[in-house]
């Protein structure tokens, strides 16, 4: 546990960094570009001195840190793929950040490949400060800056909860100032979440877009009597336009999207006035590229490649995030000068029908975040209570023991009727487009062409 002196020091750092953050999105482009250049130079120098992958990459390129003065210079570095982070993540870690001074977060792996990312305490405190840029939009809608209530609906092992817990351990947050939060699970049926919302009466609700769509449809259809939240924010997966219209126009709740990932926290946010997301380019410069890594024109969709200029523990520069989006031309009517990005164009998340319950697929994905030997997985629902799990591992494992652990997690979340059969394989079946479906629901598993091999 950090000492009182350490917590005071981090609290002072947070107070200093949070000052002026609300004004940065409106700053002149030259000022934003200068802040970006400063961070590019600092992070590349840090990577060259302390991160094995970048030290070797610069040596092979024949370049020193001084060659990287602008964000566009980062394109000279090799693109880091998600598989590289998963298989060889240690080479992307900085030797300058002690293990005791970082928080390790693992993705659920939407394509069946979980990844671990270390975030330094410094980066987590900075993230709290940078959140002020989007938080001011929310607080303006609420009419107050502090003391409001927020419900966060996430996975059982929520990244948001881990980050907030780490922040509370390292800083002092007076009760009257901090946001009071309620955490709900995407495993809960929307009927139960609606009951908990009514009990807590939040001003803001945040969650997966696909879960909020179903939740607010239930609130609308059920004649929800409690006061509705004033603002709904979403991330992680898409919120369809019909669902957005229902929440915004029929229920009168302001809807704002955010773009964040375990690998890069505060990439972008919606202002509510113009199209798309404002990108925090001074913190997370974004490129849109084709499969070969070449930049595409504004307005054209491509792969999102991001550079994290905030986190100095696992350093990710020129990292292919796995999303598809497009840069949007032109200025936003809100007056913010940060460039804009479309909402990621990924598919909506799957829901599974398990017995009488509809369960968000993230509740299944997070079962695998603690199994460090699993490189990829695929869960096929063969019957309402029966699942086949195929895993690709780093090497030989005790299949029986791993299967027992995974089965126990399924039963703990979905009930004793859940039956799981786990098999270690060398590769997983892919869709016609070459992707792995991490979760294949029962009602979709027989769709023609969905998987490369037939499922009985």
C-alpha positions as CSV (number, residue, x, y, z in Angstrom):
1,X,0.0,0.0,0.0
2,X,1.5,3.4,-0.9
3,X,2.5,5.7,1.9
4,X,0.6,8.9,2.7
5,X,3.5,10.9,1.3
6,X,3.4,8.9,-2.0
7,X,-0.4,9.5,-2.2
8,X,0.1,13.2,-1.5
9,X,2.7,13.4,-4.2
10,X,0.5,11.7,-6.8
11,X,-2.4,13.8,-5.8
12,X,-0.4,17.0,-6.4
13,X,0.7,15.6,-9.7
14,X,-3.0,14.9,-10.7
15,X,-4.1,18.4,-9.6
16,X,-1.3,20.0,-11.7
17,X,-2.0,17.9,-14.8
18,X,-5.8,18.3,-14.7
19,X,-5.6,22.1,-14.8
20,X,-6.4,23.4,-18.3
21,X,-7.3,20.0,-19.8
22,X,-10.8,21.1,-20.6
23,X,-9.4,23.9,-22.8
24,X,-6.9,21.8,-24.8
25,X,-9.5,20.5,-27.3
26,X,-10.1,24.2,-28.3
27,X,-6.4,25.2,-28.4
28,X,-4.9,26.5,-31.7
29,X,-3.7,23.6,-33.9
30,X,-0.1,24.9,-33.6
31,X,-0.3,24.6,-29.8
32,X,-1.7,21.0,-30.0
33,X,1.0,20.1,-32.6
34,X,3.8,21.4,-30.3
35,X,2.5,19.4,-27.4
36,X,2.4,16.3,-29.7
37,X,6.0,16.9,-30.9
38,X,7.2,17.2,-27.3
39,X,5.6,13.9,-26.4
40,X,6.8,12.2,-29.5
41,X,10.4,13.2,-28.8
42,X,10.1,12.1,-25.2
43,X,8.5,8.8,-25.8
44,X,10.9,7.8,-28.6
45,X,13.9,8.7,-26.5
46,X,12.4,6.6,-23.6
47,X,11.8,3.7,-25.9
48,X,15.2,3.8,-27.5
49,X,16.9,3.8,-24.0
50,X,14.7,1.3,-22.2
51,X,12.6,-0.9,-24.5
52,X,14.3,-3.8,-26.3
53,X,12.1,-3.9,-29.3
54,X,12.5,-0.2,-30.2
55,X,16.2,-0.2,-29.4
56,X,16.7,-3.0,-32.0
57,X,14.3,-1.4,-34.5
58,X,16.1,1.9,-34.4
59,X,19.4,0.1,-34.8
60,X,18.2,-1.8,-37.9
61,X,16.8,1.4,-39.4
62,X,20.1,3.3,-38.7
63,X,18.2,6.0,-36.9
64,X,18.5,7.7,-33.5
65,X,15.8,9.2,-31.4
66,X,16.5,12.6,-32.8
67,X,15.1,11.5,-36.2
68,X,11.6,11.4,-34.6
69,X,10.4,15.0,-34.2
70,X,6.8,14.8,-35.4
71,X,4.0,12.3,-35.3
72,X,4.3,11.4,-39.0
73,X,7.9,10.3,-38.3
74,X,6.5,7.4,-36.2
75,X,5.4,5.8,-39.5
76,X,9.1,5.0,-40.1
77,X,8.9,2.5,-37.2
78,X,7.6,-1.0,-38.0
79,X,3.9,-1.5,-37.3
80,X,3.4,-3.5,-34.1
81,X,0.7,-6.2,-34.6
82,X,-1.5,-7.5,-31.8
83,X,0.0,-10.9,-32.2
84,X,3.4,-9.5,-31.4
85,X,2.2,-7.9,-28.2
86,X,0.6,-11.2,-27.2
87,X,3.5,-13.5,-28.1
88,X,6.5,-11.2,-27.3
89,X,5.1,-8.5,-25.0
90,X,8.2,-8.5,-22.8
91,X,10.2,-6.9,-25.5
92,X,7.8,-4.0,-25.5
93,X,8.2,-3.4,-21.8
94,X,10.4,-0.6,-20.4
95,X,13.1,-1.6,-18.0
96,X,12.7,1.9,-16.3
97,X,9.3,1.1,-14.8
98,X,9.4,-1.2,-11.8
99,X,6.9,-4.1,-11.6
100,X,5.7,-2.6,-8.3
101,X,4.9,0.7,-10.0
102,X,2.6,-0.6,-12.7
103,X,-0.8,-2.2,-13.2
104,X,-1.2,-5.1,-15.6
105,X,-4.4,-5.2,-17.6
106,X,-5.5,-8.0,-19.9
107,X,-7.9,-7.6,-22.9
108,X,-10.8,-10.1,-23.3
109,X,-9.7,-10.7,-26.8
110,X,-12.6,-10.0,-29.3
111,X,-10.8,-12.2,-31.9
112,X,-9.9,-14.9,-29.3
113,X,-6.4,-13.6,-28.5
114,X,-6.1,-12.0,-25.1
115,X,-3.2,-9.6,-24.6
116,X,-1.5,-8.1,-21.5
117,X,-0.5,-4.5,-21.2
118,X,1.3,-2.9,-18.3
119,X,0.4,0.7,-17.4
120,X,2.6,2.7,-15.1
121,X,1.1,4.6,-12.1
122,X,2.2,7.8,-13.8
123,X,0.2,6.9,-16.9
124,X,-2.9,6.0,-14.9
125,X,-2.8,9.3,-13.0
126,X,-2.3,11.2,-16.4
127,X,-5.3,9.3,-17.8
128,X,-7.5,10.6,-14.9
129,X,-6.4,14.1,-15.8
130,X,-6.9,13.6,-19.6
131,X,-10.5,12.4,-18.9
132,X,-11.4,16.0,-18.1
133,X,-11.5,16.7,-21.8
134,X,-14.6,14.5,-22.3
135,X,-15.9,14.8,-18.7
136,X,-16.6,18.5,-19.2
137,X,-19.1,17.7,-21.9
138,X,-20.9,15.4,-19.5
139,X,-20.8,17.7,-16.5
140,X,-22.1,20.6,-18.6
141,X,-25.1,18.4,-19.5
142,X,-25.6,17.6,-15.8
143,X,-25.2,21.2,-14.7
144,X,-22.5,20.3,-12.1
145,X,-18.9,19.3,-12.1
146,X,-18.6,17.2,-8.9
147,X,-20.7,14.9,-6.7
148,X,-22.7,13.2,-9.5
149,X,-23.4,9.4,-9.7
150,X,-22.4,7.1,-12.5
151,X,-23.3,3.5,-13.3
152,X,-20.6,1.6,-15.2
153,X,-21.8,-1.6,-16.9
154,X,-18.8,-3.8,-17.8
155,X,-17.2,-7.2,-17.8
156,X,-16.9,-9.1,-14.5
157,X,-13.2,-8.3,-14.4
158,X,-13.7,-4.7,-15.4
159,X,-10.7,-2.7,-16.6
160,X,-12.4,0.4,-15.4
161,X,-12.7,-1.0,-11.9
162,X,-9.0,-2.0,-11.8
163,X,-7.9,1.4,-13.0
164,X,-10.1,3.3,-10.5
165,X,-8.9,1.0,-7.7
166,X,-5.3,1.7,-8.6
167,X,-6.0,5.4,-8.8
168,X,-7.7,5.4,-5.3
169,X,-4.8,3.6,-3.8
170,X,-2.3,6.2,-5.1
171,X,-4.2,9.5,-4.7
172,X,-6.5,11.2,-2.2
173,X,-10.0,11.8,-3.4
174,X,-12.4,13.6,-1.0
175,X,-15.8,12.0,-1.0
176,X,-17.6,15.2,-1.9
177,X,-15.4,15.6,-5.0
178,X,-15.1,12.2,-6.5
179,X,-17.7,10.6,-8.7
180,X,-19.8,8.0,-6.8
181,X,-19.9,4.9,-9.0
182,X,-22.0,1.8,-9.2
183,X,-20.5,-1.2,-11.1
184,X,-22.9,-3.6,-12.9
185,X,-22.0,-6.6,-15.0
186,X,-22.8,-7.4,-18.6
187,X,-23.6,-10.9,-17.4
188,X,-26.7,-9.5,-15.6
189,X,-30.0,-9.6,-17.6
190,X,-31.2,-6.2,-18.5
191,X,-34.2,-6.6,-16.2
192,X,-31.9,-6.9,-13.2
193,X,-29.7,-4.0,-14.3
194,X,-32.8,-1.9,-14.6
195,X,-33.7,-2.7,-11.0
196,X,-30.2,-1.7,-9.9
197,X,-30.4,1.5,-11.9
198,X,-33.6,2.4,-10.2
199,X,-32.1,1.8,-6.7
200,X,-28.9,3.8,-7.4
201,X,-30.5,6.6,-9.6
202,X,-27.4,7.5,-11.6
203,X,-26.9,10.7,-13.4
204,X,-24.7,9.0,-16.0
205,X,-24.6,5.4,-17.3
206,X,-21.7,4.0,-19.2
207,X,-21.4,0.6,-20.9
208,X,-20.9,-1.4,-24.1
209,X,-23.0,0.0,-26.9
210,X,-24.7,-3.3,-27.6
211,X,-25.7,-3.7,-24.0
212,X,-27.0,-0.2,-23.6
213,X,-29.1,-0.7,-26.8
214,X,-30.9,-3.6,-25.2
215,X,-31.1,-2.0,-21.7
216,X,-32.7,1.2,-22.9
217,X,-35.1,-0.7,-25.2
218,X,-36.2,-2.5,-22.1
219,X,-36.6,0.7,-20.1
220,X,-38.7,2.2,-22.9
221,X,-40.9,-0.9,-23.2
222,X,-41.4,-1.6,-19.5
223,X,-42.6,1.8,-18.5
224,X,-39.5,2.5,-16.3
225,X,-40.8,4.7,-13.5
226,X,-37.5,5.9,-11.9
227,X,-35.8,9.0,-13.2
228,X,-33.7,8.2,-16.3
229,X,-29.9,9.1,-16.4
230,X,-29.2,12.4,-18.0
231,X,-26.3,11.1,-20.1
232,X,-25.4,7.7,-21.6
233,X,-21.9,7.1,-22.7
234,X,-20.7,4.0,-24.6
235,X,-17.5,2.4,-25.8
236,X,-16.0,-1.0,-26.7
237,X,-18.6,-1.8,-29.3
238,X,-21.0,0.0,-31.6
239,X,-24.4,1.6,-30.7
240,X,-26.7,1.3,-33.7
241,X,-28.3,4.4,-35.1
242,X,-31.9,3.2,-34.3
243,X,-30.8,2.5,-30.7
244,X,-29.1,5.9,-30.4
245,X,-32.3,7.6,-31.7
246,X,-34.4,5.7,-29.2
247,X,-32.2,6.7,-26.3
248,X,-31.7,10.3,-27.4
249,X,-35.0,11.2,-29.1
250,X,-37.6,9.1,-27.4
251,X,-36.1,8.9,-23.9
252,X,-34.4,12.3,-23.9
253,X,-31.0,11.0,-22.7
254,X,-27.9,12.6,-24.2
255,X,-25.8,10.0,-25.9
256,X,-22.0,10.3,-26.2
257,X,-19.5,7.8,-27.6
258,X,-15.9,7.4,-26.5
259,X,-13.0,5.5,-28.1
260,X,-10.7,3.7,-25.7
261,X,-8.8,0.5,-25.5
262,X,-6.6,-1.4,-23.0
263,X,-3.6,-0.5,-25.2
264,X,-4.5,3.2,-25.4
265,X,-7.0,4.7,-22.9
266,X,-8.3,8.1,-24.1
267,X,-8.1,8.0,-27.9
268,X,-11.2,10.0,-28.7
269,X,-14.6,11.3,-27.6
270,X,-17.9,12.6,-29.1
271,X,-18.8,16.2,-28.5
272,X,-22.5,15.8,-29.3
273,X,-22.6,18.5,-32.0
274,X,-20.6,17.2,-35.0
275,X,-20.1,13.8,-36.6
276,X,-17.5,11.4,-35.3
277,X,-15.0,11.4,-32.5
278,X,-12.5,14.1,-31.6
279,X,-9.0,12.4,-31.4
280,X,-6.6,13.4,-28.6
281,X,-3.8,13.6,-31.2
282,X,-1.4,15.1,-28.7
283,X,-1.7,12.0,-26.6
284,X,-2.6,9.3,-29.1
285,X,-1.7,10.1,-32.8
286,X,-3.7,8.0,-35.1
287,X,-3.0,6.8,-38.7
288,X,-5.5,5.1,-41.0
289,X,-3.7,2.5,-43.2
290,X,-4.4,-0.3,-45.6
291,X,-3.3,-3.9,-45.0
292,X,0.2,-3.1,-46.2
293,X,0.6,-0.2,-43.8
294,X,0.2,2.6,-46.3
295,X,-1.8,5.7,-45.2
296,X,-5.2,6.1,-46.9
297,X,-7.0,9.3,-47.8
298,X,-9.3,11.1,-45.4
299,X,-12.8,9.7,-45.6
300,X,-11.6,6.3,-46.7
301,X,-11.9,3.4,-44.1
302,X,-8.8,1.5,-43.0
303,X,-7.0,0.0,-40.1
304,X,-6.5,2.2,-37.0
305,X,-2.8,2.5,-36.1
306,X,-2.2,4.3,-32.8
307,X,0.8,5.6,-30.9
308,X,0.5,5.8,-27.2
309,X,2.5,8.8,-26.0
310,X,1.3,8.5,-22.4
311,X,2.1,5.0,-21.1
312,X,5.8,4.5,-20.4
313,X,5.5,0.9,-19.1
314,X,4.4,-1.2,-22.1
315,X,5.4,1.1,-25.0
316,X,3.3,0.9,-28.1
317,X,4.2,3.1,-31.0
318,X,2.7,2.5,-34.5
319,X,0.4,-0.2,-33.1
320,X,-2.3,-1.7,-35.2
321,X,-5.3,-1.7,-32.8
322,X,-7.5,-4.0,-34.8
323,X,-10.4,-1.5,-35.5
324,X,-11.5,-0.1,-38.8
325,X,-12.4,3.6,-39.1
326,X,-11.9,6.7,-41.3
327,X,-10.5,10.1,-40.7
328,X,-13.2,12.8,-41.2
329,X,-12.4,16.0,-43.2
330,X,-13.4,19.5,-42.2
331,X,-13.9,21.4,-38.9
332,X,-16.5,20.5,-36.2
333,X,-19.2,23.1,-35.5
334,X,-18.5,22.7,-31.8
335,X,-15.2,24.7,-32.2
336,X,-12.9,22.0,-31.0
337,X,-9.7,21.9,-33.2
338,X,-8.9,18.2,-32.5
339,X,-9.2,16.2,-35.7
340,X,-12.1,13.8,-36.1
341,X,-12.4,10.1,-36.6
342,X,-15.5,8.0,-37.5
343,X,-16.9,5.7,-34.9
344,X,-15.0,2.4,-35.4
345,X,-16.8,0.4,-38.1
346,X,-16.7,-2.9,-36.3
347,X,-19.6,-5.3,-36.0
348,X,-22.0,-5.3,-33.0
349,X,-21.1,-7.8,-30.3
350,X,-22.8,-11.1,-30.1
351,X,-25.4,-12.1,-27.4
352,X,-25.9,-15.6,-26.3
353,X,-29.1,-17.3,-25.2
354,X,-28.2,-19.5,-22.2
355,X,-31.3,-21.1,-20.9
356,X,-33.7,-18.3,-20.0
357,X,-31.0,-15.6,-20.1
358,X,-29.5,-13.4,-22.8
359,X,-25.8,-13.0,-22.0
360,X,-23.4,-10.5,-23.5
361,X,-20.4,-12.2,-25.1
362,X,-18.0,-10.2,-23.0
363,X,-19.0,-12.2,-20.1
364,X,-17.6,-15.3,-21.8
365,X,-14.4,-13.5,-23.1
366,X,-13.2,-12.5,-19.7
367,X,-13.2,-16.1,-18.5
368,X,-9.9,-16.4,-20.5
369,X,-8.1,-13.2,-19.2
370,X,-6.4,-15.1,-16.3
371,X,-5.3,-18.1,-18.5
372,X,-1.9,-16.7,-19.5
373,X,-0.9,-19.9,-21.5
374,X,-3.8,-19.4,-23.9
375,X,-2.8,-17.6,-27.1
376,X,-6.2,-17.9,-28.8
377,X,-9.6,-19.4,-28.1
378,X,-12.9,-20.1,-29.7
379,X,-16.1,-20.9,-27.8
380,X,-18.8,-22.7,-29.8
381,X,-22.2,-22.9,-28.2
382,X,-23.4,-26.3,-29.4
383,X,-26.7,-26.3,-27.3
384,X,-28.2,-23.8,-24.9
385,X,-26.1,-25.2,-22.0
386,X,-23.3,-26.9,-23.9
387,X,-20.0,-25.3,-25.1
388,X,-17.0,-26.6,-26.9
389,X,-13.8,-24.6,-26.2
390,X,-10.8,-24.8,-28.6
391,X,-7.5,-23.3,-27.4
392,X,-4.2,-22.6,-28.9
393,X,-1.5,-22.5,-26.2
394,X,2.1,-21.4,-25.9
395,X,3.2,-25.0,-25.5
396,X,2.0,-28.3,-23.9
397,X,-0.4,-27.8,-21.0
398,X,-2.4,-29.9,-18.6
399,X,-5.5,-30.0,-20.7
400,X,-7.6,-31.7,-18.0
401,X,-6.7,-29.1,-15.4
402,X,-7.2,-26.2,-17.8
403,X,-10.5,-27.6,-18.9
404,X,-11.6,-28.0,-15.2
405,X,-10.7,-24.3,-14.5
406,X,-12.5,-23.0,-17.5
407,X,-15.6,-25.2,-16.8
408,X,-15.7,-24.0,-13.2
409,X,-15.7,-20.4,-14.5
410,X,-18.6,-21.1,-16.9
411,X,-20.6,-22.7,-14.1
412,X,-19.9,-19.9,-11.7
413,X,-21.2,-17.4,-14.2
414,X,-24.0,-19.3,-15.9
415,X,-25.1,-22.0,-13.4
416,X,-24.4,-25.6,-12.7
417,X,-26.0,-26.8,-16.0
418,X,-23.3,-25.3,-18.1
419,X,-21.2,-28.1,-19.7
420,X,-17.8,-27.4,-21.2
421,X,-15.5,-29.5,-23.3
422,X,-12.0,-28.0,-23.8
423,X,-9.6,-29.2,-26.5
424,X,-6.1,-28.0,-27.3
425,X,-5.6,-27.4,-31.1
426,X,-2.9,-26.1,-33.3
427,X,-5.1,-23.6,-35.1
428,X,-8.6,-22.3,-35.1
429,X,-11.2,-22.2,-37.9
430,X,-11.6,-18.9,-39.5
431,X,-14.3,-17.0,-41.4
432,X,-14.2,-16.5,-45.1
433,X,-12.3,-13.2,-44.4
434,X,-9.7,-14.9,-42.4
435,X,-10.8,-13.8,-39.0
436,X,-11.4,-16.0,-35.9
437,X,-14.8,-15.8,-34.3
438,X,-14.0,-15.9,-30.6
439,X,-17.7,-16.6,-29.7
440,X,-20.0,-18.6,-32.0
441,X,-23.6,-18.5,-30.5
442,X,-25.8,-21.5,-30.9
443,X,-28.2,-19.8,-33.3
444,X,-25.4,-18.7,-35.7
445,X,-23.0,-21.6,-35.7
446,X,-24.5,-23.3,-38.7
447,X,-24.6,-20.3,-40.9
448,X,-23.2,-21.1,-44.3
449,X,-19.6,-20.0,-44.8
450,X,-19.2,-18.6,-41.3
451,X,-16.5,-21.1,-40.3
452,X,-13.9,-22.9,-42.4
453,X,-14.9,-26.3,-41.1
454,X,-18.4,-27.7,-40.4
455,X,-19.7,-27.9,-36.9
456,X,-21.8,-30.9,-35.9
